[in-house]
Amino acid sequence: MAQGKTEAIGVIKSIYKTRDEAPHQGKDEVSEIEILQKYCDGLKDIERFSHLHIFYLLHQSGGFSLSVTTPWDTEQHGLFATRSPNRPTPFGYAVVELIERKGNVLKVKGIDAINGTPVLDIKPYIPGLDAKPQANRGWFEDRKLTFTPRVYEYKTKTEWKVGKEGVLKSEQKHDVRVGCPPEFGGKPVYWSPEHLFVSSVEVCIMTTFLDLIKKYKCSIVAYKSKAEGLAQLKGGIFKFNKIEIRPIVVIEKSNSEDAVMELLIKAKRRCMVSNSLNVEVTMKPEIRIHPVKARMSDCTD
């Protein structure tokens, strides 16, 4: 075939529908790469390789900054010394495990691209050529960890009082009056397990966001949110199937709106509580401009 301009050879079918859902690096989820029929002959013998290089287009990349703070460090680094997905030329790359090939469809494990991502090229991963045991880890060698690499423990105690009411306790914290929700015979004044469950996601997103605005030297005027959890009877048991968080952030400068929105998205993506749940967590953020001249600098990338 004659050489022409760059074009997609296929598309990625992924469980990740948005950038917000995609992880920082590929995990164990299986995705499919569907190759256009006109390129199908180029897949001959590809199933003999265990791993592949996948090159794709970051078609939803939203601009870039030459200075980047990554999830792995608190210091800023040059864009080209990081794997930030926001780049001048929006090309993505991953090494994936090839599970199987069925015709023009490759089932792979370990890609972090979102659904509908155009694929530009595929090459086999060859350990003798691609693996470099002598390679160093660059700034990863002396980075400052933002957390202690250990298992954190969170302990609580519950004591029954009367009827369907109890008290939730933990060291150095105020007691919380808890019990069944009204639909299960409790009183409206109780903090029910269901309310605590939903609020834990809401609070986690807020505190993660507050940590991010401090890290990125960003100023806000106010933050508040509402949360709603939806539970249904399925298979004879009640289960939550969706939690929606609606944060409202007030800022002082309209030109900080995009930066604050990006931090909200990062906060949801990094929330430890929602990442631990098998429940769909969605977010509908709103940013409002405060009618007061800014007193602090804009957010930094």
C-alpha positions in Angstrom: 0.0 0.0 0.0 1.3 3.4 -0.9 2.5 5.6 1.9 0.1 8.4 2.8 -0.8 10.8 5.6 -1.2 9.5 9.2 -4.6 7.9 9.8 -6.1 5.6 12.4 -5.8 1.8 11.7 -8.4 1.0 14.3 -10.2 1.9 17.5 -10.0 1.0 21.2 -13.1 -0.4 22.9 -12.6 0.3 26.6 -14.6 0.2 29.8 -13.4 3.7 30.5 -15.8 6.1 28.9 -14.2 9.5 30.0 -10.8 10.8 31.0 -12.2 11.1 34.5 -12.6 7.3 34.7 -9.3 6.3 33.2 -6.5 5.3 35.6 -3.0 6.9 35.5 -1.6 3.6 34.2 -3.1 0.6 32.6 -4.5 -2.0 35.0 -5.9 -5.5 34.7 -9.1 -4.7 32.9 -9.4 -6.2 29.4 -10.0 -3.9 26.4 -10.5 -4.6 22.7 -8.6 -3.1 19.8 -10.7 -3.4 16.6 -8.6 -3.0 13.5 -10.1 -1.8 10.3 -10.7 -4.6 7.8 -8.3 -3.0 5.2 -5.4 -3.5 7.7 -6.5 -6.9 8.9 -3.8 -8.7 6.9 -1.2 -6.8 8.8 -2.1 -8.8 11.9 -0.8 -12.1 10.6 1.3 -13.9 13.3 0.6 -11.2 15.9 -0.9 -13.8 18.2 2.5 -15.4 18.6 3.6 -12.4 20.8 2.6 -12.1 24.4 2.9 -8.3 24.6 2.5 -5.4 22.1 3.3 -1.7 21.8 0.2 0.3 21.1 0.3 3.8 19.7 -2.8 5.9 19.8 -4.2 9.4 19.5 -5.2 11.2 22.7 -8.2 12.7 20.9 -9.6 14.4 24.0 -6.3 15.9 25.2 -7.0 19.4 26.6 -4.0 21.6 25.9 -0.7 21.3 27.8 1.8 22.9 30.1 5.5 22.6 29.9 5.7 22.4 33.7 3.9 19.4 35.3 3.2 18.1 38.8 2.5 14.4 38.5 0.5 12.1 40.8 3.9 10.5 41.8 5.6 13.6 43.2 5.1 17.0 44.8 7.7 18.8 42.6 7.2 20.2 39.2 9.0 18.6 36.2 9.3 19.4 32.6 6.5 18.0 30.5 8.9 15.8 28.5 10.2 14.3 31.7 6.7 13.1 32.6 4.0 10.9 31.2 1.3 13.5 31.3 -1.4 12.8 28.7 -1.6 16.6 27.8 1.1 17.1 25.2 1.8 19.3 22.2 1.4 16.3 19.9 -1.3 14.2 21.5 0.1 10.7 20.9 -0.4 8.0 23.5 1.5 4.8 24.0 1.2 1.7 26.1 2.7 -1.8 26.4 -0.1 -4.3 26.7 -0.5 -8.0 27.2 -2.2 -9.7 24.3 -4.9 -12.1 25.6 -6.2 -13.3 22.2 -6.9 -12.4 18.7 -10.2 -13.0 17.0 -10.1 -11.9 13.4 -9.6 -8.2 13.4 -10.1 -7.8 17.1 -7.3 -8.0 19.7 -8.2 -8.5 23.4 -5.5 -6.8 25.5 -4.8 -6.1 29.1 -3.1 -3.0 30.6 -4.2 -0.1 28.4 -5.5 3.1 30.0 -7.1 4.7 26.9 -10.8 5.7 26.9 -13.5 4.1 24.7 -13.3 5.3 21.1 -9.6 6.2 21.1 -8.1 6.0 17.6 -5.2 3.5 17.2 -2.3 4.7 15.1 0.1 1.8 15.1 0.9 -1.6 16.7 4.3 -3.2 17.0 5.4 -6.4 18.8 7.1 -6.1 22.2 10.4 -7.9 22.0 12.2 -8.2 25.4 15.7 -8.5 24.0 15.3 -5.3 22.1 12.8 -3.3 24.2 13.8 -4.1 27.8 16.8 -2.1 29.1 17.8 -3.5 32.5 20.5 -0.9 32.9 18.0 2.0 32.6 17.7 4.3 35.6 14.5 5.8 37.1 15.4 9.5 36.5 13.8 11.8 39.0 11.8 8.9 40.5 15.0 7.9 42.2 15.0 10.9 44.6 11.3 12.0 44.5 9.6 13.1 47.7 6.8 10.7 48.5 3.5 12.3 49.3 2.5 9.4 51.5 4.0 6.8 53.8 4.1 3.5 52.0 2.3 1.5 54.6 -1.2 0.2 55.4 -3.3 2.8 57.2 -5.8 1.8 59.8 -9.1 3.5 60.5 -10.8 2.1 63.6 -14.4 2.8 64.9 -16.6 1.4 67.7 -20.4 1.1 67.8 -22.5 0.8 70.9 -26.2 0.0 71.0 -28.3 2.3 73.1 -32.1 1.7 72.7 -34.5 0.6 70.0 -32.7 0.9 66.6 -30.3 3.6 67.8 -26.6 3.4 68.6 -23.6 5.6 69.0 -20.6 5.5 66.6 -17.3 6.3 68.4 -13.6 6.7 67.5 -10.7 8.0 69.4 -10.4 11.8 69.6 -13.6 12.3 67.7 -17.1 13.4 68.6 -19.7 10.6 69.0 -22.2 10.3 66.2 -25.8 9.2 66.8 -26.6 6.4 64.4 -29.4 4.1 63.6 -31.7 2.7 60.9 -33.1 5.0 58.2 -36.9 5.7 58.4 -37.6 3.3 55.6 -36.3 0.4 57.7 -38.0 1.5 61.0 -35.5 4.1 62.3 -36.0 7.8 63.1 -35.1 10.7 60.7 -32.7 12.1 63.2 -30.4 9.1 63.0 -27.3 9.1 60.8 -28.0 5.9 59.0 -25.3 3.6 57.5 -26.8 4.6 54.1 -26.2 8.3 54.8 -22.7 7.7 56.2 -21.9 5.6 53.1 -23.0 8.4 50.7 -21.4 11.2 52.8 -18.1 9.3 53.0 -17.8 9.7 49.2 -18.9 13.3 49.3 -16.4 14.2 52.1 -13.6 12.3 50.5 -14.0 14.2 47.2 -14.1 17.5 49.1 -10.9 16.8 51.2 -9.1 15.5 48.2 -10.0 18.7 46.3 -8.8 20.9 49.2 -5.5 19.0 49.2 -5.1 19.6 45.5 -5.8 23.3 45.6 -3.2 23.7 48.3 -0.7 21.6 46.2 -1.4 23.6 43.1 -1.4 27.0 44.9 -5.0 27.7 43.9 -7.4 30.0 45.7 -11.1 29.6 46.2 -13.7 31.6 48.0 -16.1 28.8 49.0 -16.9 25.2 48.5 -20.1 23.2 49.2 -21.7 20.1 47.8 -24.8 17.9 47.7 -24.8 14.1 47.4 -27.4 11.6 46.5 -27.2 7.9 46.6 -29.6 5.6 44.7 -30.3 2.1 46.1 -32.5 -0.6 44.6 -33.6 -4.1 45.4 -31.7 -6.5 43.2 -31.6 -10.3 43.5 -33.5 -10.0 46.8 -31.0 -7.5 48.4 -30.8 -3.8 48.5 -27.7 -2.4 46.9 -26.4 1.1 46.0 -26.0 1.4 42.2 -25.1 5.1 41.9 -23.9 8.0 43.9 -24.0 11.6 42.4 -21.9 14.4 43.9 -22.8 18.0 43.0 -20.0 20.4 44.2 -20.3 24.1 43.9 -17.0 26.1 44.0 -16.8 29.8 44.2 -13.7 31.4 42.8 -12.5 35.0 42.3 -11.2 35.0 38.8 -13.0 33.7 35.7 -9.7 32.7 34.1 -9.1 30.2 36.9 -12.3 28.3 36.0 -10.7 25.7 33.8 -7.9 25.1 36.3 -10.4 24.6 39.2 -12.6 22.3 37.1 -9.6 20.2 36.3 -8.8 19.9 40.0 -12.3 18.8 40.7 -12.0 16.1 38.2 -8.7 15.0 39.6 -10.3 15.0 43.1 -13.0 12.6 42.0 -10.5 10.4 40.2 -8.2 10.2 43.3 -10.9 9.8 46.0 -9.8 6.7 48.0 -13.4 6.0 49.1 -15.0 6.0 45.7 -12.1 4.1 44.2 -12.8 1.4 46.8 -16.5 1.0 45.9 -18.2 -1.2 43.3 -20.7 1.7 42.7 -20.9 4.2 39.9 -19.9 7.6 41.2 -20.7 10.6 39.0 -20.1 14.3 39.6 -21.9 17.4 38.3 -19.7 20.3 39.3 -20.6 24.0 39.1 -18.1 26.9 39.3 -19.3 30.4 40.2 -17.4 33.6 39.9 -17.3 35.8 43.1 -17.8 39.5 42.3 -14.7 40.5 44.2 -11.3 41.3 42.7 -8.9 38.4 43.2 -6.4 38.8 46.0 -4.3 35.7 45.3 -2.5 34.4 42.3 -4.2 32.1 39.8 -3.7 28.3 39.9 -0.4 27.0 38.6 -0.2 24.0 36.3 
